[in-house]
Amino acid sequence: MFSTRLPASLVPTPLAAAVAARRARGGRLLDLTISNPTTAGLAYPETLATAWSNVAALRYDPDPRGTHAARATICRWYASVGETVPADRLVLTASTSEAYSHLFKLLCDPGDRILVPCPSYPLFEHLAHLDGVATDRYAFRDAGRWVLDEVELDAQVTPRTRALIVVSPNNPTGSVPSAREWEAIGDVCRRHGLALIVDEVFSAYPLGPARPGQDEPGHVTTPEVPGVLTVRLNGLSKLIGLPQAKLGWMLVGGPDDRVRAALDALDVIADTYLSVSTPVQAALPALLEAGASVRAQIQARLRANLAGITARVTGSAIDVRVPDGGWSVVLRVPCLGGPDDLALALLDHDVLVHPGYFYDLPHDGYVVLSLLAPEGDVREGLEALCTLPLLQLT
């Protein structure tokens, strides 16, 4: 009865079932998978709530690209981080997930293919399949830092490949492509006629020292990729720490003729749905202004947790894969066993983590921790990880 675009099975995994049972028992659980900032103990200014009272929200004057006022506000935000962005190249969406759906409709016929990074957050396959699009993976290899496998990237392109997705900073590795890797990505796109989709939702949260691709103060930038239709995605969810403020956007760049054609087609797609609400667009200037304090709190917590984790595991058998940015950190842990063994052992100690395979990392030795969790929770949970008996290998 149901579409094959849905997952083949909706039965929870053994780990998911164990986590649900542990939550049902109640009591304190150190959640080191947290990605919802509204539950992370941050201080939200009241002006974020009053931002929604803008009387302009009572007038409905739809534009498939979003209201001019909202797009102008986004342009001012880009200017604040050193970028000049034309308002007519922005298309607003209800979320970055919806932006992906629009782009799959723009670029792909059913059965066409998209290249997605590995490791990465397990979302792209679901989004693509819901639009009848297939995915292939290209790898960033663990060499102390995450290094693009250029040979595999080129080999993964098929006659039906239409686009390549880059997440910068990546979720969960936090890696940002080097200048050389951006060149390789651009070369593949040009030779095979691919569009480039760059997910920048964590761009406001750099963690490493300044390097090519990072601008001061505190913003990860995407370099121009000559000759390639490039669509950069971002939104309010991470930028102001409010997932319920449903507003994302696409910034379309590249050769002028391709940009014009893409924007004309996106007008048709966006006009079909008109999903972006007027209230969030009217509230946008106030949301960005008040949300800056939330962003600063998040940035401070990310850096504090990363520093604490690095200090605690120094000299131990656990290695930190230091991220360039983002809200997570990957640890290399010397343990053997099944893919869920480490996560289940920690769950017995009331600590919740993501096993590496959740992000297509090898299961035998990777664990992903949230840097967004309260600092005390991270310290306590990390201590439990470091003192597990199966880690006493050094």
Summary of the structure (lengths in Angstrom):
residues: 394
radius of gyration: 21.2
end to end distance: 54.7
largest distance: 66.1
contacts: 1290
relative contact order: 0.16
helix: 42%
strand: 18%
